[in-house]
């Protein structure tokens, strides 16, 4: 991960510094479905929080979804209407 931080040292959105982190989860929309990946290596901007993935991680997620994976479990997500 240290090598990745040197290669992608700055956020392309705000210019902040990127730091390696393991995300406990990341939700990816694929077609009409949303899939949750767990323990995902990422680079996260310290300033704005934007998340970046290496090509290797991004391709691994794509391969997993193209293979129509059998979920290890399902997560129920509550939906809340926002009143502003």
N, CA, C and O atoms as CSV, one atom per row, in Angstrom:
chain,resi,resn,atom,element,x,y,z
A,1,UNK,N,N,0.813,-1.197,0.000
A,1,UNK,CA,C,0.000,0.000,0.000
A,1,UNK,C,C,0.860,1.266,0.000
A,1,UNK,O,O,0.443,2.286,-0.548
A,2,UNK,N,N,2.047,1.220,0.602
A,2,UNK,CA,C,2.899,2.401,0.639
A,2,UNK,C,C,3.266,2.850,-0.769
A,2,UNK,O,O,3.279,4.047,-1.055
A,3,UNK,N,N,3.563,1.903,-1.647
A,3,UNK,CA,C,3.887,2.219,-3.033
A,3,UNK,C,C,2.689,2.885,-3.716
A,3,UNK,O,O,2.866,3.817,-4.500
A,4,UNK,N,N,1.483,2.417,-3.425
A,4,UNK,CA,C,0.282,3.013,-4.007
A,4,UNK,C,C,0.120,4.448,-3.559
A,4,UNK,O,O,-0.258,5.310,-4.354
A,5,UNK,N,N,0.404,4.718,-2.283
A,5,UNK,CA,C,0.275,6.069,-1.764
A,5,UNK,C,C,1.226,7.014,-2.490
A,5,UNK,O,O,0.880,8.166,-2.751
A,6,UNK,N,N,2.428,6.528,-2.819
A,6,UNK,CA,C,3.376,7.358,-3.548
A,6,UNK,C,C,2.907,7.596,-4.979
A,6,UNK,O,O,3.072,8.698,-5.505
A,7,UNK,N,N,2.321,6.574,-5.623
A,7,UNK,CA,C,1.849,6.709,-6.995
A,7,UNK,C,C,0.637,7.626,-7.088
A,7,UNK,O,O,0.528,8.413,-8.028
A,8,UNK,N,N,-0.270,7.532,-6.126
A,8,UNK,CA,C,-1.504,8.300,-6.144
A,8,UNK,C,C,-1.534,9.230,-4.943
A,8,UNK,O,O,-2.486,9.201,-4.162
A,9,UNK,N,N,-0.524,10.039,-4.789
A,9,UNK,CA,C,-0.346,10.854,-3.601
A,9,UNK,C,C,-1.352,11.945,-3.390
A,9,UNK,O,O,-1.531,12.395,-2.258
A,10,UNK,N,N,-2.037,12.404,-4.457
A,10,UNK,CA,C,-2.966,13.515,-4.296
A,10,UNK,C,C,-4.341,13.168,-4.845
A,10,UNK,O,O,-4.472,12.491,-5.865
A,11,UNK,N,N,-5.359,13.647,-4.145
A,11,UNK,CA,C,-6.749,13.472,-4.569
A,11,UNK,C,C,-6.984,14.266,-5.848
A,11,UNK,O,O,-6.618,15.438,-5.935
A,12,UNK,N,N,-7.589,13.633,-6.827
A,12,UNK,CA,C,-7.853,14.321,-8.095
A,12,UNK,C,C,-9.014,15.304,-7.986
A,12,UNK,O,O,-9.250,16.079,-8.913
A,13,UNK,N,N,-9.739,15.287,-6.876
A,13,UNK,CA,C,-10.853,16.223,-6.679
A,13,UNK,C,C,-10.432,17.473,-5.924
A,13,UNK,O,O,-10.748,18.589,-6.336
A,14,UNK,N,N,-9.714,17.287,-4.809
A,14,UNK,CA,C,-9.398,18.458,-3.978
A,14,UNK,C,C,-7.908,18.679,-3.767
A,14,UNK,O,O,-7.512,19.711,-3.227
A,15,UNK,N,N,-7.065,17.719,-4.187
A,15,UNK,CA,C,-5.620,17.858,-4.004
A,15,UNK,C,C,-5.120,17.373,-2.660
A,15,UNK,O,O,-3.924,17.457,-2.381
A,16,UNK,N,N,-6.017,16.865,-1.816
A,16,UNK,CA,C,-5.616,16.352,-0.504
A,16,UNK,C,C,-4.759,15.099,-0.636
A,16,UNK,O,O,-4.646,14.526,-1.720
A,17,UNK,N,N,-4.163,14.684,0.459
A,17,UNK,CA,C,-3.297,13.503,0.424
A,17,UNK,C,C,-4.121,12.227,0.573
A,17,UNK,O,O,-5.109,12.189,1.306
A,18,UNK,N,N,-3.692,11.181,-0.141
A,18,UNK,CA,C,-4.365,9.889,-0.104
A,18,UNK,C,C,-3.648,8.963,0.861
A,18,UNK,O,O,-2.420,8.941,0.940
A,19,UNK,N,N,-4.442,8.204,1.588
A,19,UNK,CA,C,-3.891,7.273,2.569
A,19,UNK,C,C,-4.533,5.908,2.402
A,19,UNK,O,O,-5.742,5.812,2.190
A,20,UNK,N,N,-3.730,4.844,2.496
A,20,UNK,CA,C,-4.286,3.496,2.376
A,20,UNK,C,C,-5.174,3.177,3.566
A,20,UNK,O,O,-4.875,3.541,4.704
A,21,UNK,N,N,-6.260,2.497,3.282
A,21,UNK,CA,C,-7.210,2.113,4.320
A,21,UNK,C,C,-7.936,0.849,3.866
A,21,UNK,O,O,-8.125,0.643,2.667
A,22,UNK,N,N,-8.336,0.019,4.792
A,22,UNK,CA,C,-9.182,-1.127,4.495
A,22,UNK,C,C,-10.599,-0.728,4.892
A,22,UNK,O,O,-10.893,-0.532,6.071
A,23,UNK,N,N,-11.477,-0.610,3.891
A,23,UNK,CA,C,-12.868,-0.253,4.163
A,23,UNK,C,C,-13.594,-1.470,4.720
A,23,UNK,O,O,-13.485,-2.565,4.168
A,24,UNK,N,N,-14.326,-1.288,5.798
A,24,UNK,CA,C,-15.064,-2.419,6.359
A,24,UNK,C,C,-16.092,-2.917,5.355
A,24,UNK,O,O,-16.390,-4.111,5.301
A,25,UNK,N,N,-16.642,-1.986,4.546
A,25,UNK,CA,C,-17.520,-2.398,3.448
A,25,UNK,C,C,-17.562,-1.312,2.378
A,25,UNK,O,O,-17.252,-0.149,2.635
A,26,UNK,N,N,-17.951,-1.720,1.177
A,26,UNK,CA,C,-18.147,-0.802,0.061
A,26,UNK,C,C,-19.315,-1.336,-0.761
A,26,UNK,O,O,-19.303,-2.488,-1.196
A,27,UNK,N,N,-20.325,-0.490,-0.972
A,27,UNK,CA,C,-21.494,-0.883,-1.759
A,27,UNK,C,C,-21.297,-0.510,-3.216
A,27,UNK,O,O,-20.960,0.632,-3.530
A,28,UNK,N,N,-21.506,-1.468,-4.104
A,28,UNK,CA,C,-21.323,-1.276,-5.538
A,28,UNK,C,C,-22.633,-1.596,-6.258
A,28,UNK,O,O,-23.191,-2.681,-6.094
A,29,UNK,N,N,-23.112,-0.653,-7.046
A,29,UNK,CA,C,-24.312,-0.892,-7.860
A,29,UNK,C,C,-23.884,-1.598,-9.134
A,29,UNK,O,O,-22.934,-1.180,-9.796
A,30,UNK,N,N,-24.583,-2.663,-9.472
A,30,UNK,CA,C,-24.295,-3.448,-10.679
A,30,UNK,C,C,-25.634,-3.768,-11.314
A,30,UNK,O,O,-26.372,-4.621,-10.820
A,31,UNK,N,N,-25.951,-3.089,-12.404
A,31,UNK,CA,C,-27.262,-3.266,-13.023
A,31,UNK,C,C,-28.341,-2.755,-12.081
A,31,UNK,O,O,-28.290,-1.609,-11.635
A,32,UNK,N,N,-29.315,-3.604,-11.778
A,32,UNK,CA,C,-30.406,-3.228,-10.876
A,32,UNK,C,C,-30.142,-3.647,-9.435
A,32,UNK,O,O,-31.016,-3.499,-8.580
A,33,UNK,N,N,-28.973,-4.157,-9.161
A,33,UNK,CA,C,-28.658,-4.700,-7.836
A,33,UNK,C,C,-27.560,-3.886,-7.155
A,33,UNK,O,O,-26.749,-3.230,-7.809
A,34,UNK,N,N,-27.556,-3.946,-5.842
A,34,UNK,CA,C,-26.474,-3.377,-5.050
A,34,UNK,C,C,-25.792,-4.513,-4.311
A,34,UNK,O,O,-26.448,-5.309,-3.639
A,35,UNK,N,N,-24.467,-4.588,-4.436
A,35,UNK,CA,C,-23.685,-5.622,-3.777
A,35,UNK,C,C,-22.778,-4.954,-2.752
A,35,UNK,O,O,-22.275,-3.854,-2.978
A,36,UNK,N,N,-22.577,-5.618,-1.642
A,36,UNK,CA,C,-21.689,-5.113,-0.605
A,36,UNK,C,C,-20.438,-5.984,-0.559
A,36,UNK,O,O,-20.514,-7.200,-0.384
A,37,UNK,N,N,-19.293,-5.338,-0.718
A,37,UNK,CA,C,-18.001,-5.994,-0.564
A,37,UNK,C,C,-17.477,-5.654,0.823
A,37,UNK,O,O,-17.680,-4.544,1.315
A,38,UNK,N,N,-16.809,-6.603,1.446
A,38,UNK,CA,C,-16.246,-6.373,2.772
A,38,UNK,C,C,-14.723,-6.402,2.726
A,38,UNK,O,O,-14.122,-7.095,1.904
A,39,UNK,N,N,-14.115,-5.636,3.626
A,39,UNK,CA,C,-12.647,-5.581,3.780
A,39,UNK,C,C,-11.964,-5.210,2.464
A,39,UNK,O,O,-11.142,-5.963,1.943
A,40,UNK,N,N,-12.315,-4.054,1.947
A,40,UNK,CA,C,-11.849,-3.607,0.631
A,40,UNK,C,C,-10.668,-2.648,0.780
A,40,UNK,O,O,-10.803,-1.611,1.430
A,41,UNK,N,N,-9.506,-2.974,0.187
A,41,UNK,CA,C,-8.381,-2.038,0.208
A,41,UNK,C,C,-8.682,-0.828,-0.672
A,41,UNK,O,O,-9.162,-0.969,-1.797
A,42,UNK,N,N,-8.397,0.357,-0.147
A,42,UNK,CA,C,-8.696,1.590,-0.877
A,42,UNK,C,C,-7.682,2.661,-0.504
A,42,UNK,O,O,-6.908,2.509,0.441
A,43,UNK,N,N,-7.706,3.736,-1.262
A,43,UNK,CA,C,-6.973,4.950,-0.924
A,43,UNK,C,C,-8.032,6.007,-0.635
A,43,UNK,O,O,-8.916,6.245,-1.457
A,44,UNK,N,N,-7.944,6.641,0.530
A,44,UNK,CA,C,-8.962,7.592,0.959
A,44,UNK,C,C,-8.310,8.960,1.153
A,44,UNK,O,O,-7.249,9.072,1.767
A,45,UNK,N,N,-8.960,10.001,0.619
A,45,UNK,CA,C,-8.451,11.367,0.755
A,45,UNK,C,C,-8.649,11.849,2.187
A,45,UNK,O,O,-9.749,11.768,2.733
A,46,UNK,N,N,-7.584,12.348,2.782
A,46,UNK,CA,C,-7.637,12.847,4.152
A,46,UNK,C,C,-8.453,14.132,4.252
A,46,UNK,O,O,-8.978,14.446,5.320
A,47,UNK,N,N,-8.565,14.877,3.157
A,47,UNK,CA,C,-9.270,16.160,3.196
A,47,UNK,C,C,-10.762,16.025,2.907
A,47,UNK,O,O,-11.584,16.543,3.663
A,48,UNK,N,N,-11.124,15.336,1.824
A,48,UNK,CA,C,-12.538,15.302,1.416
A,48,UNK,C,C,-13.194,13.932,1.585
A,48,UNK,O,O,-14.412,13.811,1.453
A,49,UNK,N,N,-12.400,12.901,1.874
A,49,UNK,CA,C,-12.955,11.572,2.092
A,49,UNK,C,C,-13.247,10.774,0.836
A,49,UNK,O,O,-13.778,9.667,0.920
A,50,UNK,N,N,-12.912,11.315,-0.327
A,50,UNK,CA,C,-13.145,10.585,-1.582
A,50,UNK,C,C,-12.384,9.262,-1.549
A,50,UNK,O,O,-11.273,9.183,-1.025
A,51,UNK,N,N,-12.999,8.227,-2.116
A,51,UNK,CA,C,-12.422,6.887,-2.106
A,51,UNK,C,C,-11.919,6.541,-3.503
A,51,UNK,O,O,-12.612,6.762,-4.497
A,52,UNK,N,N,-10.705,5.995,-3.568
A,52,UNK,CA,C,-10.109,5.557,-4.824
A,52,UNK,C,C,-9.689,4.100,-4.686
A,52,UNK,O,O,-9.260,3.663,-3.617
A,53,UNK,N,N,-9.818,3.350,-5.784
A,53,UNK,CA,C,-9.380,1.960,-5.809
A,53,UNK,C,C,-8.277,1.809,-6.847
A,53,UNK,O,O,-8.259,2.512,-7.856
A,54,UNK,N,N,-7.367,0.893,-6.591
A,54,UNK,CA,C,-6.374,0.570,-7.602
A,54,UNK,C,C,-7.085,-0.200,-8.717
A,54,UNK,O,O,-8.192,-0.705,-8.526
A,55,UNK,N,N,-6.447,-0.282,-9.862
A,55,UNK,CA,C,-7.019,-1.045,-10.976
A,55,UNK,C,C,-7.209,-2.501,-10.559
A,55,UNK,O,O,-8.197,-3.128,-10.941
A,56,UNK,N,N,-6.283,-3.041,-9.788
A,56,UNK,CA,C,-6.366,-4.430,-9.346
A,56,UNK,C,C,-7.630,-4.679,-8.511
A,56,UNK,O,O,-8.332,-5.667,-8.727
A,57,UNK,N,N,-7.914,-3.795,-7.570
A,57,UNK,CA,C,-9.093,-3.948,-6.714
A,57,UNK,C,C,-10.365,-3.750,-7.527
A,57,UNK,O,O,-11.319,-4.514,-7.386
A,58,UNK,N,N,-10.382,-2.738,-8.368
A,58,UNK,CA,C,-11.549,-2.459,-9.207
A,58,UNK,C,C,-11.859,-3.651,-10.126
A,58,UNK,O,O,-13.015,-4.049,-10.269
A,59,UNK,N,N,-10.830,-4.206,-10.736
A,59,UNK,CA,C,-11.015,-5.359,-11.631
A,59,UNK,C,C,-11.467,-6.595,-10.850
A,59,UNK,O,O,-12.262,-7.386,-11.357
A,60,UNK,N,N,-10.972,-6.769,-9.630
A,60,UNK,CA,C,-11.383,-7.906,-8.809
A,60,UNK,C,C,-12.869,-7.809,-8.465
A,60,UNK,O,O,-13.574,-8.818,-8.475
A,61,UNK,N,N,-13.350,-6.593,-8.160
A,61,UNK,CA,C,-14.779,-6.421,-7.880
A,61,UNK,C,C,-15.602,-6.713,-9.130
A,61,UNK,O,O,-16.631,-7.384,-9.054
A,62,UNK,N,N,-15.155,-6.211,-10.282
A,62,UNK,CA,C,-15.870,-6.472,-11.540
A,62,UNK,C,C,-15.932,-7.966,-11.844
A,62,UNK,O,O,-16.987,-8.479,-12.218
A,63,UNK,N,N,-14.806,-8.668,-11.687
A,63,UNK,CA,C,-14.783,-10.117,-11.944
A,63,UNK,C,C,-15.743,-10.853,-11.016
A,63,UNK,O,O,-16.461,-11.758,-11.440
A,64,UNK,N,N,-15.747,-10.458,-9.757
A,64,UNK,CA,C,-16.638,-11.101,-8.790
A,64,UNK,C,C,-18.093,-10.923,-9.197
A,64,UNK,O,O,-18.875,-11.871,-9.124
A,65,UNK,N,N,-18.465,-9.728,-9.623
A,65,UNK,CA,C,-19.858,-9.459,-9.992
A,65,UNK,C,C,-20.237,-10.128,-11.308
A,65,UNK,O,O,-21.370,-10.583,-11.463
A,66,UNK,N,N,-19.315,-10.193,-12.247
A,66,UNK,CA,C,-19.596,-10.853,-13.527
A,66,UNK,C,C,-19.830,-12.345,-13.335
A,66,UNK,O,O,-20.508,-12.980,-14.142
A,67,UNK,N,N,-19.272,-12.901,-12.273
A,67,UNK,CA,C,-19.436,-14.321,-11.996
A,67,UNK,C,C,-20.721,-14.637,-11.244
A,67,UNK,O,O,-20.934,-15.780,-10.842
A,68,UNK,N,N,-21.589,-13.630,-11.048
A,68,UNK,CA,C,-22.855,-13.806,-10.332
A,68,UNK,C,C,-22.627,-14.550,-9.012
A,68,UNK,O,O,-23.045,-15.697,-8.850
A,69,UNK,N,N,-21.964,-13.883,-8.086
A,69,UNK,CA,C,-21.560,-14.556,-6.849
A,69,UNK,C,C,-22.748,-14.959,-5.984
A,69,UNK,O,O,-23.803,-14.324,-6.003
A,70,UNK,N,N,-22.547,-16.017,-5.238
A,70,UNK,CA,C,-23.517,-16.436,-4.227
A,70,UNK,C,C,-23.220,-15.610,-2.972
A,70,UNK,O,O,-22.126,-15.708,-2.416
A,71,UNK,N,N,-24.176,-14.802,-2.526
A,71,UNK,CA,C,-23.909,-13.968,-1.339
A,71,UNK,C,C,-23.632,-14.818,-0.105
A,71,UNK,O,O,-24.231,-15.877,0.078
A,72,UNK,N,N,-22.719,-14.346,0.739
A,72,UNK,CA,C,-22.455,-15.082,1.980
A,72,UNK,C,C,-23.538,-14.783,3.007
A,72,UNK,O,O,-23.747,-15.560,3.938
A,73,UNK,N,N,-24.237,-13.641,2.836
A,73,UNK,CA,C,-25.386,-13.287,3.669
A,73,UNK,C,C,-26.089,-12.089,3.040
A,73,UNK,O,O,-25.563,-11.478,2.109
A,74,UNK,N,N,-27.252,-11.757,3.534
A,74,UNK,CA,C,-27.988,-10.582,3.086
A,74,UNK,C,C,-28.079,-9.590,4.234
A,74,UNK,O,O,-28.150,-9.981,5.400
A,75,UNK,N,N,-28.078,-8.291,3.897
A,75,UNK,CA,C,-28.160,-7.236,4.894
A,75,UNK,C,C,-29.426,-6.428,4.612
A,75,UNK,O,O,-29.653,-5.985,3.487
A,76,UNK,N,N,-30.233,-6.245,5.632
A,76,UNK,CA,C,-31.433,-5.433,5.478
A,76,UNK,C,C,-31.055,-3.981,5.747
A,76,UNK,O,O,-30.396,-3.678,6.742
A,77,UNK,N,N,-31.473,-3.087,4.857
A,77,UNK,CA,C,-31.109,-1.681,4.979
A,77,UNK,C,C,-32.368,-0.846,5.180
A,77,UNK,O,O,-33.279,-0.903,4.354
A,78,UNK,N,N,-32.438,-0.072,6.260
A,78,UNK,CA,C,-33.602,0.784,6.465
A,78,UNK,C,C,-33.589,1.972,5.501
A,78,UNK,O,O,-32.526,2.483,5.146
A,79,UNK,N,N,-34.756,2.395,5.091
A,79,UNK,CA,C,-34.906,3.548,4.202
A,79,UNK,C,C,-35.597,4.657,4.974
A,79,UNK,O,O,-36.651,4.437,5.570
A,80,UNK,N,N,-35.009,5.853,4.968
A,80,UNK,CA,C,-35.543,6.989,5.719
A,80,UNK,C,C,-35.778,8.142,4.756
A,80,UNK,O,O,-34.912,8.466,3.942
A,81,UNK,N,N,-36.951,8.760,4.849
A,81,UNK,CA,C,-37.241,9.925,4.018
A,81,UNK,C,C,-36.627,11.153,4.665
A,81,UNK,O,O,-36.772,11.373,5.868
A,82,UNK,N,N,-35.941,11.949,3.862
A,82,UNK,CA,C,-35.272,13.143,4.372
A,82,UNK,C,C,-36.192,14.338,4.206
A,82,UNK,O,O,-36.636,14.633,3.096
A,83,UNK,N,N,-36.482,15.027,5.297
A,83,UNK,CA,C,-37.295,16.251,5.263
A,83,UNK,C,C,-36.370,17.431,5.481
A,83,UNK,O,O,-35.740,17.554,6.531
A,84,UNK,N,N,-36.292,18.292,4.487
A,84,UNK,CA,C,-35.395,19.448,4.580
A,84,UNK,C,C,-36.213,20.715,4.631
A,84,UNK,O,O,-35.653,21.809,4.711
